[in-house]
Every structure is written in structure tokens, then in C-alpha cells.
């Protein structure tokens, strides 16, 4: 095993230690989803529309994206 592989293992261990409470919130709150896939899917249509419209450079495009994503919210 090279030294570089040990560095990666150490970085992973540090990340797990730093975010231990967040990683295991699902044990304390079993109703929480394991992933954020639902939120990602909810935003997907707005992201695709933004890409089709070439970004959010003008107000009309921005309003269109917001309304399509948020369900016609003002």
C-alpha cells in the first residue's frame, strides 16, 4: 500500500469523524429519508429548463424557471 492510499484513508476517516452526527441522524430520526433524491427530482425540471433557456440572464427566463419549479407561486 502506498503512502498516497493512506492519505486518502485518513481523509475519509477525518470526514466521517467531523460529520458523524449528521451521518447517523437517520438512527435518531428514522422518518428522515436516507437520500435527497426527492428534492433533487423536484428541482430537475427547473434545471433542464434553465439549460434550454441558456441560463438565467433575463428576468423573464428567471420567472419562468421559478414558476415551473415552484408550481406557479408568485
Backbone bond lengths (Angstrom), bond angles and torsions (degrees), N, CA, C in turn:
res aa  C-N    CA-C-N  psi(-1)  N-CA   C-N-CA  omega(-1)  CA-C   N-CA-C  phi
1 X - - - 1.456 - - 1.528 108.10 -
2 X 1.321 116.12 131.17 1.455 119.76 -177.88 1.533 110.64 -83.87
3 X 1.322 115.50 165.13 1.460 121.02 179.94 1.527 110.29 -62.89
4 X 1.321 117.75 -35.74 1.457 121.93 179.16 1.515 112.56 -59.83
5 X 1.331 116.88 -37.08 1.459 120.53 178.75 1.523 110.62 -68.97
6 X 1.319 117.80 -34.35 1.461 120.62 176.58 1.525 110.80 -67.28
7 X 1.306 116.83 -35.93 1.466 120.74 178.47 1.523 109.69 -63.08
8 X 1.315 116.90 -43.58 1.461 120.34 179.34 1.521 111.15 -64.19
9 X 1.313 117.28 -40.22 1.461 121.15 177.67 1.517 110.53 -63.97
10 X 1.313 116.95 -42.21 1.463 121.47 178.51 1.522 110.90 -63.61
11 X 1.338 117.65 -41.28 1.467 121.03 178.89 1.525 111.00 -64.66
12 X 1.329 117.18 -40.18 1.459 120.63 177.62 1.524 110.53 -63.96
13 X 1.322 116.95 -43.91 1.465 121.16 178.89 1.526 110.51 -61.89
14 X 1.317 117.73 -40.85 1.461 121.80 178.70 1.524 110.88 -63.64
15 X 1.327 117.11 -43.21 1.462 121.26 177.95 1.526 110.64 -61.68
16 X 1.323 116.81 -45.31 1.465 120.42 179.09 1.527 110.60 -61.61
17 X 1.306 117.26 -41.25 1.460 121.18 179.60 1.525 110.97 -65.94
18 X 1.334 116.88 -44.47 1.470 120.97 -178.11 1.520 112.71 -65.97
19 X 1.326 117.29 -33.25 1.458 121.27 -176.17 1.519 112.64 -112.18
20 X 1.324 117.44 22.69 1.456 122.71 -176.29 1.530 111.52 -54.18
21 X 1.316 117.60 -49.04 1.464 121.26 -177.83 1.531 111.04 -62.36
22 X 1.306 117.62 -42.07 1.455 121.31 -178.85 1.526 111.19 -68.21
23 X 1.315 117.08 -40.01 1.460 121.45 -178.27 1.528 110.84 -63.32
24 X 1.321 116.74 -37.56 1.458 120.17 -174.47 1.531 113.62 -101.61
25 X 1.329 118.66 17.60 1.454 121.77 175.68 1.524 111.52 -60.08
26 X 1.313 116.10 -29.62 1.461 119.68 -178.55 1.532 111.14 -63.17
27 X 1.315 118.42 -25.72 1.462 120.56 177.34 1.526 111.17 -74.15
28 X 1.313 116.73 -37.47 1.456 121.12 178.86 1.536 111.59 -77.27
29 X 1.321 115.85 -31.67 1.466 121.92 -178.37 1.526 108.96 -128.66
30 X 1.328 117.96 81.57 1.469 120.30 -174.62 1.528 114.30 -63.18
31 X 1.342 118.63 -15.88 1.459 120.35 178.56 1.530 111.82 -76.14
32 X 1.321 118.19 -13.76 1.462 120.74 178.31 1.522 110.13 -70.32
33 X 1.342 117.44 140.83 1.467 119.26 177.52 1.529 110.59 -71.46
34 X 1.319 115.79 151.81 1.459 120.58 179.70 1.526 111.93 -75.47
35 X 1.320 116.67 -22.89 1.463 120.80 -179.45 1.534 108.92 -132.22
36 X 1.319 115.27 172.81 1.471 120.14 175.53 1.527 110.27 -106.03
37 X 1.333 117.19 26.55 1.463 120.76 -177.50 1.524 112.59 -58.04
38 X 1.327 117.97 -39.06 1.460 120.74 -178.97 1.528 111.02 -61.89
39 X 1.323 116.73 -43.13 1.468 120.50 178.25 1.522 110.81 -66.77
40 X 1.313 116.68 -40.50 1.468 120.53 178.91 1.528 110.71 -62.64
41 X 1.325 116.40 -42.93 1.461 119.81 179.08 1.522 111.76 -65.39
42 X 1.335 117.43 -35.66 1.464 120.96 179.85 1.525 111.21 -64.06
43 X 1.315 117.74 -32.29 1.465 121.60 -179.05 1.522 113.35 -88.87
44 X 1.318 117.63 -12.99 1.459 121.95 -172.01 1.524 113.25 -56.93
45 X 1.338 118.13 -44.64 1.466 120.30 -176.97 1.524 111.35 -63.42
46 X 1.317 117.21 -39.23 1.463 120.65 177.63 1.512 112.16 -64.90
47 X 1.321 116.37 -38.55 1.470 120.68 179.00 1.523 110.13 -66.32
48 X 1.321 117.06 -43.91 1.469 120.24 178.37 1.523 110.13 -62.44
49 X 1.326 116.88 -43.89 1.470 120.43 178.77 1.523 110.78 -62.26
50 X 1.326 117.20 -41.54 1.465 120.71 178.45 1.522 110.23 -60.69
51 X 1.327 116.89 -41.51 1.461 120.31 179.44 1.527 111.50 -66.44
52 X 1.324 116.68 -40.34 1.467 120.39 178.55 1.521 110.45 -64.05
53 X 1.337 116.72 -39.30 1.471 121.69 -178.31 1.525 112.39 -83.45
54 X 1.304 117.04 4.63 1.471 122.90 178.76 1.521 112.62 62.54
55 X 1.313 115.36 46.00 1.454 118.95 173.06 1.512 113.81 99.92
56 X 1.322 114.28 -168.62 1.469 120.54 -177.25 1.521 109.71 -120.95
57 X 1.333 116.36 47.33 1.462 120.68 -175.76 1.518 114.15 -76.07
58 X 1.318 117.45 -22.59 1.456 117.38 179.82 1.523 110.86 -124.39
59 X 1.319 116.91 160.41 1.457 122.80 -173.98 1.528 111.78 -65.12
60 X 1.312 117.94 -38.17 1.464 121.40 -178.65 1.525 109.70 -61.77
61 X 1.317 117.21 -46.30 1.467 121.34 178.61 1.509 110.29 -61.66
62 X 1.322 117.68 -44.62 1.458 122.04 -178.62 1.527 110.56 -61.94
63 X 1.348 118.21 -43.52 1.459 121.24 178.57 1.521 111.38 -65.36
64 X 1.313 117.14 -38.55 1.459 121.21 178.44 1.521 110.89 -62.28
65 X 1.312 116.07 -44.57 1.461 120.71 -179.93 1.526 110.07 -65.02
66 X 1.318 117.53 -46.39 1.463 120.40 -179.63 1.516 111.64 -61.73
67 X 1.312 117.38 -44.15 1.468 120.23 -178.25 1.514 111.13 -67.31
68 X 1.315 117.75 -38.60 1.459 119.19 179.99 1.523 110.51 -70.56
69 X 1.319 117.68 -34.23 1.455 121.55 -178.84 1.516 111.42 -78.31
70 X 1.327 117.20 -40.37 1.458 120.94 -174.29 1.525 113.26 -96.24
71 X 1.296 118.26 4.17 1.457 121.11 177.18 1.515 113.81 73.69
72 X 1.328 117.29 52.83 1.464 124.07 177.99 1.525 113.58 62.58
73 X 1.297 118.36 28.73 1.475 120.75 174.18 1.507 109.36 -73.55
74 X 1.307 117.57 145.72 1.469 121.36 179.17 1.499 110.84 -86.78
